[in-house]
Amino acid sequence: MYYSAPMPPRKLLVFLTIFLAVHFAFSDPSLASANDINLDFLSFTLRNFTLLGDSYLRNGVVGLTRELGVPSSGAGTVIYNEPITFFDPESNVTASFSTSFSFSILNVNPSSYGDGLAFFLSPDNQTLGSPGGYLGLVNSSQLTKNKFVAIELDTRLDTHFNDPNDNHVGLDIESLNSIKTGDLLLQGIDLKSGNSITAWIDYANDRGKLNVSLSYSSFKPKKPVLSVDIDLSDYLKEVMYVGFSASTEGSTERHLIETWRFTTSGFVAARPRSRPHNVSDTSVTVTPPIPASSSSGKHHSRIGFGFGIAGPAFFFVVLAVFGFVSLRKLRGIRKQMSFKAELLTGPREFTYKELKSATKGFHSSRIIGHGAFGTVYKAIITSSKVGTTAAVKRSKHSHEGKTEFLSELSIIAGLRHKNLVQLQGWCVAEGELLLVYDFMPNGSLDKVLYQESGQGTLLDWSHRLNIAVGLASVLTYLHQECEQKVIHRDIKTGNVLLDGSFNARLGDFGLAKLMDHDKSPVSTLTAGTMGYLAPEYLQYGKATDKTDVFSYGVVILEVACGRRPIEREPESLKMVNLVDWVWGLHAEGRIIEAADTRLNGEFEEEEMKKLLLVGLSCANPDSAKRPSMRRVLQILDNEAELLAVPKMKPSITFSYCLPLSLDDIVSEGEEECETHTSLCEIKID
């Protein structure tokens, strides 16, 4: 006789789940081919939205343009991550939609206004246009490239786009020449008042009507400020992305989005599945009951009663055993499943087989670098969902490796900035941890900066200046514009990658730490790379935004001078610190001589001098004297004055507690100096 092997509990669980899902799916008479959605965000998070350009997230509020005390020009966009269905080809129905959002437009200088913000629908999730009157919707050099439907809230009169005034609302369709506008002053609304304003946008597809209302309160006015008879069916694609954009042009205007609600309606549910009626009632055979004696009836009754009790009891025992076995199996992978659940809305999960194939079995010929995390491979991924070329960071399972992996993934997965290396996906399998990034064709900054003569393209001055600005921009974002401050802790030329246009992309977040903006840094074990570590970080082990600023200063000096942080002089074989060397030239009034001689003087002398002085001010031994990264960015963008750099390198004396044991070194607690018996003073020149 043949006996089949019992089904493993895990497979049985999968089978039951599939069976129930199929059963309910086919028994549900109200399945719809397309579903209406309902979004409600009282605050914004990086998990749900993508930030482009100058936009940033702080305390749950999106800032679309930079917060500066001096006039600037820029544009920013925030886009909801998931595409939204607006047209159902199966039922040939275009959705109606309604949205409301609260916003405010602030200005430190009321006379410096412009340009406004817009709510938009776009088939593209990378919409970022030009500053000024283009409102971040349209590229000034490709006016017809971006396709969109937008409601603009304009704060500047731009005759080029036939604006009626500097305080109006308009409907824009694939052009900034509004189809129709409404004068907000007639409704008593001043966009530039600085007050929180709520806007309602309602489109009824069946009536071909779009209404826009605005109010200082949370109550929707009866009369809209803009009403347009229009059919948007030709412009609402099957799926589109929803977002906000804003721009400035030589102004200090700030644009904030505080809350947002969005709903679609009008999709019709599919018809209920009909039940089979091919058998008539009269064709059913009815079998009459067979009478039985009273004694046998009682006997069968007792048996039935016994089975009635034993059956459910047996079922629950089996269920309990099955649950116990399943829990034991699930316990071993609980952490991994929890980790994956956190990333369902984030980067893509690759299969190990896919990545192994893409790297030719992790062949040595595909190795493009090594780091603290592990080995980096060049991968050719054939899937159409991602780019053809990627970089795969691979690490074996270890406590340290997994900690760094989870740190890097949890941090960078929620960050969006043009000067960050974009994370494509991840994989946890076969005892390995893998991260998949965009491939940077020009490699790391240190390899390009210190390549052998004649082996590649020398970085010219424009590229070097652009790298300095890009790195300052992304650090400003990490330190001051994220919901939680991110301290990188390992900024160096090896972690600055260069894309095809030699733009800087900061990567390697394995040592990064997240902290709330209003919390002081936690003491920790010192990590990073010698030559880039700030003096106070070496002594106290406290990573702050100012320790990142110090590392940035060293990187900028490397970019300007073409020298490593610590180099051995060919003549004397003496080790020379780059910061000390440049400061020495500054003391003698010869700082321009620190410029990379390979540039052959092909640079703007004032710009070179400014970059060197910015590097020294960031590498100041006194952390209190270092500028913030926002100030550095303003200096490099000529929006703020250069900080005064003393002729002589400052010296600083540390009074710090010398830990008595390794446990004291790695302690995360903040212990007072009085608890230690050994007190040291270290002088940093």
C-alpha positions in Angstrom: 0.0 0.0 0.0 1.3 3.5 -0.9 1.4 6.2 1.8 2.1 9.8 0.9 4.4 11.8 3.1 2.6 14.3 5.4 2.6 17.8 4.1 5.1 20.1 6.0 3.4 22.6 8.3 4.8 25.6 6.3 3.4 24.2 3.0 0.1 23.3 4.6 -0.2 26.9 5.9 0.5 28.2 2.4 -2.0 25.8 0.9 -4.7 26.8 3.3 -4.0 30.5 2.8 -4.2 30.1 -1.0 -7.3 28.0 -0.7 -9.1 30.5 1.4 -8.0 33.4 -0.7 -9.3 31.8 -3.9 -12.5 30.8 -2.2 -13.3 34.3 -1.0 -12.1 35.8 -4.3 -14.5 33.7 -6.3 -17.3 34.0 -3.8 -17.1 37.8 -3.5 -19.7 39.3 -5.9 -18.5 42.9 -5.7 -14.9 42.8 -7.1 -14.1 45.9 -9.0 -11.7 46.3 -12.0 -10.5 49.6 -10.6 -10.8 50.9 -7.1 -11.4 54.4 -5.7 -8.7 55.6 -3.3 -8.8 57.8 -0.2 -5.6 59.4 1.1 -5.3 61.5 4.2 -2.0 62.9 5.4 -2.1 65.1 8.5 1.7 65.1 8.2 4.2 64.0 5.6 6.9 61.3 5.9 9.7 60.2 3.6 8.2 56.7 3.5 5.3 58.0 1.3 6.8 60.8 -0.7 9.7 61.6 -2.9 11.5 65.0 -2.6 13.1 66.6 -5.6 15.2 69.7 -6.1 15.2 72.1 -3.2 12.3 70.5 -1.3 12.8 69.2 2.2 10.9 67.7 5.1 10.8 69.1 8.6 8.5 68.1 11.5 6.0 66.6 9.1 5.7 69.7 6.9 7.1 69.8 3.3 9.2 72.9 2.4 9.3 73.2 -1.4 11.8 76.1 -1.6 14.9 76.9 0.5 14.7 78.8 3.7 17.3 81.6 3.2 17.7 85.1 4.5 19.0 86.3 1.2 17.3 86.2 -2.2 17.8 83.0 -4.2 16.4 81.1 -7.2 15.4 77.5 -7.0 12.6 75.0 -7.4 11.4 72.0 -5.5 8.9 69.2 -5.9 7.2 66.6 -3.6 5.5 63.6 -5.2 3.4 60.8 -3.7 5.3 57.6 -4.3 2.5 55.4 -5.6 0.8 56.0 -9.0 -2.9 56.7 -8.8 -5.4 55.2 -11.2 -7.5 57.8 -13.1 -8.8 55.8 -16.0 -10.1 52.2 -16.1 -9.8 50.8 -19.7 -11.9 47.8 -18.7 -15.0 49.9 -17.9 -13.9 52.9 -20.0 -14.4 55.2 -17.0 -12.4 58.3 -16.1 -12.4 59.0 -12.3 -13.6 62.2 -10.7 -11.3 63.5 -7.9 -11.3 65.8 -5.0 -8.3 67.1 -3.0 -7.8 69.6 -0.2 -4.5 70.8 1.2 -3.3 73.4 3.7 -0.3 75.6 2.8 1.4 78.8 3.7 3.7 81.1 1.8 6.2 82.9 4.1 8.7 85.6 3.4 11.4 87.3 5.6 11.4 90.2 3.2 7.8 91.1 2.1 9.2 93.2 -0.8 11.0 90.1 -2.2 8.1 87.9 -3.5 7.6 85.2 -6.1 6.9 82.9 -7.7 4.3 80.6 -6.1 3.3 76.9 -5.9 1.2 74.4 -7.8 -0.7 71.2 -7.3 -0.2 68.9 -10.2 -1.1 65.5 -11.8 1.7 64.1 -14.1 2.4 60.8 -15.8 6.1 61.3 -14.7 7.3 60.8 -11.1 10.5 62.8 -11.8 8.8 66.1 -12.5 11.1 69.0 -11.7 11.1 72.1 -13.8 13.0 75.4 -13.8 12.9 78.2 -11.1 11.1 81.4 -11.6 7.8 81.7 -13.4 8.0 78.0 -14.5 6.9 77.0 -10.9 9.0 73.9 -11.0 6.6 72.4 -13.5 8.3 73.1 -16.9 11.8 73.0 -18.1 12.7 76.5 -19.5 14.6 74.9 -22.4 11.9 72.3 -23.2 8.6 74.0 -22.7 6.5 71.1 -24.2 8.4 68.2 -22.5 6.4 67.9 -19.3 2.8 66.8 -19.5 0.6 67.8 -16.6 -2.6 69.1 -15.3 -2.0 71.7 -12.6 -3.6 74.3 -10.4 -1.2 77.2 -9.9 -1.2 79.6 -6.9 0.8 82.4 -8.4 2.5 85.2 -6.4 4.2 87.0 -9.2 2.8 88.8 -12.3 4.6 87.3 -15.2 3.6 88.9 -18.5 5.4 86.1 -20.4 2.6 83.7 -19.3 -0.2 86.3 -19.5 -0.7 86.5 -15.7 -3.6 88.8 -14.6 -1.9 89.9 -11.4 0.5 88.7 -8.6 -2.2 87.0 -6.5 -4.2 84.5 -8.6 -5.2 80.9 -9.1 -5.2 79.3 -12.5 -5.8 76.0 -14.3 -2.8 74.9 -16.4 -2.8 72.0 -18.8 0.6 71.2 -20.3 1.3 74.9 -20.4 1.9 77.8 -18.0 -0.5 79.9 -20.0 -3.6 79.3 -17.8 -6.8 78.2 -19.4 -8.7 80.3 -16.9 -7.7 82.3 -13.8 -9.4 83.6 -10.7 -8.5 86.8 -8.8 -8.0 85.8 -5.2 -8.2 89.4 -3.9 -11.9 89.4 -4.9 -12.3 86.5 -2.4 -10.3 88.3 0.3 -7.4 85.8 0.1 -3.8 87.1 0.0 -1.4 84.3 -0.9 1.6 86.2 0.6 -0.1 86.9 4.0 2.0 84.2 5.7 -1.3 82.7 7.1 -2.2 79.0 6.7 -4.6 78.7 3.7 -6.7 75.7 2.8 -7.4 74.9 -0.9 -10.1 72.6 -2.3 -10.0 71.3 -5.9 -12.9 69.2 -7.1 -13.3 67.7 -10.5 -16.6 66.0 -11.6 -16.0 63.9 -14.7 -19.6 63.2 -15.4 -20.4 67.0 -15.4 -17.1 68.1 -16.9 -16.7 70.7 -14.1 -13.6 71.7 -12.1 -13.9 74.0 -9.1 -11.2 75.6 -6.9 -12.0 77.1 -3.5 -9.7 78.8 -0.9 -10.2 79.9 2.7 -8.3 80.9 5.7 -10.5 78.5 7.7 -11.1 74.8 7.5 -14.6 75.4 6.1 -15.1 75.2 2.4 -16.7 78.3 0.9 -19.9 77.9 -1.0 -18.7 79.9 -3.9 -15.5 78.7 -5.7 -12.8 81.2 -6.7 -12.3 79.4 -10.0 -14.9 77.3 -11.9 -14.0 75.8 -15.3 -16.2 73.7 -17.6 -13.7 71.2 -19.0 -13.4 67.5 -19.8 -10.1 66.2 -18.5 -10.6 62.7 -19.9 -8.0 63.3 -22.7 -5.4 64.4 -20.1 -6.0 61.9 -17.3 -4.0 58.8 -18.2 -4.6 55.3 -16.8 -2.2 56.0 -13.9 -0.6 59.3 -12.9 1.5 60.8 -10.1 0.2 63.5 -7.8 2.4 66.2 -6.2 3.2 69.8 -5.4 5.9 72.1 -6.8 7.1 75.6 -6.2 9.8 78.0 -7.3 11.5 81.3 -6.6 13.5 83.7 -8.7 15.7 86.2 -6.8 13.4 86.1 -3.7 13.2 84.8 -0.2 9.7 83.4 -0.5 9.1 80.0 1.2 6.4 77.6 0.2 5.1 75.0 2.8 2.6 72.2 2.4 1.2 71.2 5.8 -1.6 68.7 5.2 -3.1 66.9 2.2 -6.2 64.8 1.4 -7.0 63.2 -1.9 -9.8 60.9 -3.1 -11.0 59.5 -6.4 -14.5 58.4 -7.2 -16.6 57.1 -10.1 -15.2 53.7 -10.8 -18.0 51.1 -11.2 -17.7 47.7 -9.6 -17.6 44.7 -11.9 -20.9 42.8 -12.3 -21.5 40.1 -9.8 -20.7 36.6 -11.0 -23.9 34.8 -11.9 -24.7 31.6 -10.1 -25.4 28.5 -12.3 -29.2 28.0 -12.9 -29.1 25.3 -15.5 -30.8 22.7 -13.2 -34.5 23.3 -12.4 -36.0 22.8 -9.0 -38.2 19.9 -10.4 -35.2 17.9 -11.5 -33.9 17.5 -8.0 -34.4 14.1 -6.6 -35.7 14.0 -3.0 -35.0 10.9 -1.0 -37.5 10.2 1.7 -36.2 9.5 5.2 -36.0 5.8 6.3 -37.7 5.2 9.6 -35.8 3.4 12.3 -36.6 1.8 15.6 -36.6 3.9 18.8 -33.8 1.8 20.4 -31.4 2.1 17.5 -32.3 5.8 17.3 -31.2 6.3 20.9 -28.0 4.4 20.2 -27.2 6.4 17.2 -28.1 9.6 19.1 -25.5 8.7 21.8 -22.9 8.0 19.1 -23.7 11.2 17.3 -23.5 13.2 20.6 -20.1 11.6 21.3 -18.8 12.6 17.9 -20.3 16.0 18.3 -18.0 16.6 21.3 -15.0 14.6 20.2 -14.9 16.0 16.7 -14.4 19.7 17.6 -12.0 18.7 20.4 -9.9 16.7 18.0 -9.9 19.6 15.5 -8.7 22.1 18.1 -5.9 19.7 19.3 -4.7 19.3 15.7 -4.9 23.1 15.3 -2.9 23.7 18.5 -0.2 21.2 17.4 0.0 22.8 13.9 0.2 26.3 15.5 3.0 25.2 17.8 5.1 23.7 15.0 4.4 26.7 12.8 5.4 29.2 15.5 8.7 27.4 16.1 9.5 27.6 12.4 8.4 31.2 12.1 10.4 32.3 15.2 13.7 31.8 13.4 12.8 34.1 10.5 10.6 36.6 12.5 13.3 39.3 12.4 13.8 39.0 8.7 10.1 39.0 8.0 9.6 42.1 10.2 12.5 43.8 8.4 11.0 43.0 5.0 7.6 44.3 6.1 9.3 47.7 6.8 10.5 47.8 3.2 7.3 46.8 1.3 6.8 50.4 0.2 10.5 51.1 -0.2 13.2 49.7 -2.6 12.7 46.6 -4.6 13.6 43.2 -3.1 15.9 41.3 -5.6 16.3 37.5 -5.6 19.7 36.1 -4.8 19.7 34.2 -8.1 19.0 37.4 -10.0 22.0 39.3 -8.5 24.3 36.3 -8.8 23.5 36.1 -12.5 23.9 39.8 -12.9 27.5 39.7 -11.4 28.5 36.5 -13.2 28.5 34.6 -10.0 30.2 37.4 -8.1 33.2 37.0 -10.4 36.4 38.8 -9.4 36.4 40.5 -12.8 33.3 42.4 -11.7 34.8 43.8 -8.5 34.8 47.6 -8.6 35.6 48.4 -5.0 35.9 47.4 -1.3 34.6 49.1 1.8 33.7 48.6 5.4 30.5 46.9 4.4 32.1 44.4 2.0 32.9 44.0 -1.7 31.2 46.0 -4.5 30.4 44.4 -7.8 29.3 45.8 -11.2 26.1 44.1 -12.2 24.2 43.9 -15.5 20.6 43.5 -14.6 18.3 42.4 -17.5 15.1 43.2 -15.7 13.2 46.1 -17.4 12.2 47.6 -14.0 15.7 48.8 -13.2 18.6 50.2 -15.1 20.8 47.9 -17.1 23.8 48.5 -15.0 24.0 48.6 -11.2 26.4 48.3 -8.3 25.9 45.5 -5.8 27.4 45.7 -2.3 27.8 42.3 -0.8 28.6 41.2 2.7 28.6 37.8 4.5 26.4 37.5 7.6 28.1 38.7 10.7 27.0 40.8 13.7 28.9 43.9 12.5 28.0 43.4 8.8 24.3 43.0 9.5 24.3 46.0 11.8 25.9 48.1 9.1 23.6 46.7 6.5 20.4 47.4 8.4 21.8 50.9 9.3 22.5 51.8 5.7 19.3 50.4 4.3 17.0 51.9 6.9 18.6 55.3 6.4 19.2 55.7 2.7 15.9 54.0 1.7 14.0 57.0 3.1 16.2 59.8 1.7 15.8 61.6 -1.6 18.3 64.0 -2.9 20.0 64.5 -6.3 23.5 64.2 -4.7 22.8 60.9 -3.0 23.5 57.5 -4.5 20.1 56.1 -5.3 19.2 52.8 -3.7 17.5 50.4 -6.2 16.9 47.4 -4.0 18.2 44.8 -1.6 18.5 41.1 -0.9 18.8 39.0 2.3 19.5 35.4 1.3 22.1 32.6 1.3 23.7 34.0 4.5 24.5 37.2 2.6 23.4 40.8 2.7 23.2 42.7 -0.6 22.4 46.3 -1.6 21.8 47.4 -5.1 22.6 51.0 -6.1 22.7 53.0 -9.3 26.0 52.4 -11.0 28.3 55.4 -11.0 30.4 55.2 -14.2 33.1 57.5 -13.1 33.8 55.7 -9.8 34.8 57.3 -6.5 36.3 60.8 -6.2 39.5 59.5 -4.7 40.3 57.2 -7.6 39.6 60.0 -10.1 41.5 62.6 -8.1 44.6 60.5 -7.5 44.7 58.5 -10.7 48.1 58.0 -12.3 49.1 60.6 -14.9 47.7 59.7 -18.4 45.3 57.0 -17.1 42.1 59.1 -17.2 40.5 62.5 -17.4 41.8 65.1 -15.0 39.1 66.8 -13.0 39.0 70.4 -14.3 38.1 73.3 -12.1 34.4 73.5 -13.0 33.9 69.9 -12.1 35.8 70.3 -8.8 33.7 73.4 -7.9 30.5 71.5 -8.8 31.5 68.6 -6.6 32.1 71.0 -3.6 28.7 72.6 -4.1 26.9 69.2 -4.6 28.4 67.7 -1.5 27.5 70.8 0.5 23.9 70.6 -0.7 23.4 67.0 0.2 25.0 67.5 3.7 22.7 70.5 4.3 19.8 68.2 3.4 21.0 65.4 5.8 21.7 67.8 8.7 18.9 70.3 8.5 16.2 69.3 6.0 15.3 65.7 7.0 12.6 64.7 9.4 15.4 63.3 11.5 19.0 64.6 11.3 21.4 62.2 9.7 25.1 62.2 10.8 27.1 60.4 8.1 30.3 59.9 10.2 32.5 58.7 7.3 32.7 61.5 4.8 35.7 61.0 2.6 36.7 61.1 -1.1 36.3 57.3 -1.2 32.6 57.6 -0.3 31.9 60.4 -2.8 30.9 58.8 -6.1 30.8 60.5 -9.5 28.0 60.0 -12.1 28.4 60.3 -15.8 28.6 64.1 -15.6 31.0 64.1 -12.7 28.3 65.2 -10.3 29.0 64.2 -6.6 26.9 61.5 -5.1 27.3 60.7 -1.4 27.1 57.0 -0.5 28.1 54.4 2.1 25.7 55.1 5.0 26.9 52.0 6.9 28.2 54.2 9.8 25.4 56.8 9.7 23.3 57.6 12.7 19.8 59.0 12.9 18.9 61.5 15.6 16.1 63.9 16.3 16.8 67.5 15.6 16.1 68.6 19.1 18.3 65.9 20.8 22.0 66.0 21.6 24.3 63.4 20.0 24.9 60.2 21.9 28.4 59.2 22.8 29.5 56.1 20.9 32.5 54.1 19.8 34.6 56.2 17.5 34.3 55.1 13.8 35.4 56.6 10.6 38.7 57.1 8.7 41.8 58.7 10.1 42.6 62.0 8.5 39.0 62.9 8.3 38.1 62.7 12.0 37.5 65.9 13.9 39.7 66.4 17.1 36.7 66.3 19.5 35.4 63.2 17.9 38.7 61.4 18.4 38.7 62.4 22.1 35.0 62.2 23.1 33.6 59.8 20.5 30.6 62.1 19.9 29.5 62.3 16.3 27.7 65.6 15.5 26.9 67.6 12.4 30.0 69.6 13.2 32.2 66.4 12.9 30.7 65.9 9.4 31.5 69.5 8.7 35.2 68.9 9.6 35.3 65.9 7.3 33.8 67.9 4.5 36.5 70.6 5.0 39.2 67.9 4.5 37.5 66.6 1.4 37.2 70.1 -0.1 40.9 70.8 0.6 41.7 67.5 -1.2 39.6 68.6 -4.2 41.3 72.0 -4.3 44.9 70.8 -3.7 45.0 67.3 -5.2 46.7 66.0 -2.1 45.6 63.3 0.4 44.7 64.2 4.0 47.9 62.6 5.3 50.9 62.3 2.9 54.5 61.4 3.2 56.9 64.0 1.8 59.1 62.5 -0.9 62.2 64.3 0.4 62.1 64.0 4.1 59.6 61.0 4.3 57.9 63.1 7.0 54.1 62.7 7.3 52.3 65.9 6.5 48.8 66.8 7.5 46.9 68.5 4.7 45.0 70.9 7.0 48.3 72.0 8.7 50.0 72.5 5.3 47.3 74.7 3.8 47.0 76.7 7.1 50.7 77.3 7.0 50.5 78.7 3.5 47.5 80.9 4.6 49.6 82.2 7.5 52.3 83.3 5.0 49.7 84.9 2.7 50.4 82.3 0.0 47.3 80.2 0.2 46.8 80.2 -3.5 50.0 78.1 -3.8 48.0 75.2 -2.3 46.1 74.8 -5.6 46.6 71.6 -7.5 49.6 72.1 -9.8 48.1 69.7 -12.3 45.4 72.4 -13.1 48.2 74.5 -14.6 46.6 77.7 -13.2 43.4 77.0 -15.2 41.0 78.2 -12.6 39.4 81.5 -11.2 41.9 82.6 -8.6 39.2 84.2 -6.3 37.1 81.1 -6.5 40.0 78.8 -5.7 41.0 81.1 -2.7 37.4 81.0 -1.5 37.2 77.2 -1.7 40.5 76.8 0.2 39.3 79.2 2.9 36.0 77.4 3.2 37.9 74.2 3.6 40.0 75.7 6.5 36.9 77.2 8.2 35.2 73.8 8.1 38.4 72.1 9.4 38.8 74.5 12.3 39.9 72.5 15.4 37.3 74.4 17.5 33.9 72.9 16.5 32.1 76.0 17.7 33.9 78.1 15.0 32.9 75.8 12.1 30.0 76.9 9.9 26.9 74.9 9.4 26.6 73.1 6.1 23.8 75.5 5.1 26.1 78.4 5.6 28.8 76.7 3.6 26.3 76.2 0.7 25.3 79.8 0.9 28.9 80.9 0.7 29.6 78.7 -2.3 26.5 80.0 -4.0 27.6 83.6 -3.4 24.6 84.1 -1.1 26.6 84.7 2.1 29.9 86.3 3.0 33.0 84.1 3.6 33.8 83.5 7.3 37.0 85.1 8.6 39.8 82.5 8.9 42.5 83.3 11.4 46.1 83.4 10.0 47.3 81.0 12.6 45.6 77.7 13.1 43.7 77.8 16.4 44.8 75.6 19.3 42.3 74.0 21.6 42.6 72.2 25.0 40.4 69.2 25.8 39.5 68.3 29.3 38.0 64.9 29.0 37.4 61.7 31.0 39.8 58.8 30.3 37.7 55.6 30.3 39.0 53.0 32.7 38.0 50.0 30.6 36.7 48.9 27.2 33.2 48.8 28.7 33.5 52.5 29.4 34.7 53.2 25.9 31.7 51.5 24.2 29.1 52.7 26.8 26.2 54.5 25.3 25.5 56.3 28.5 26.5 59.9 29.2 28.6 59.7 32.4 29.9 62.8 34.1 33.6 63.4 34.4 33.5 63.2 38.2 32.9 59.5 38.0 36.4 58.9 36.5 39.5 59.0 38.5 41.8 59.9 35.6 41.5 63.3 34.0 43.6 64.3 31.0 44.2 67.5 29.0 45.1 67.2 25.4 46.2 70.2 23.4 45.3 70.3 19.6 47.4 72.6 17.5 
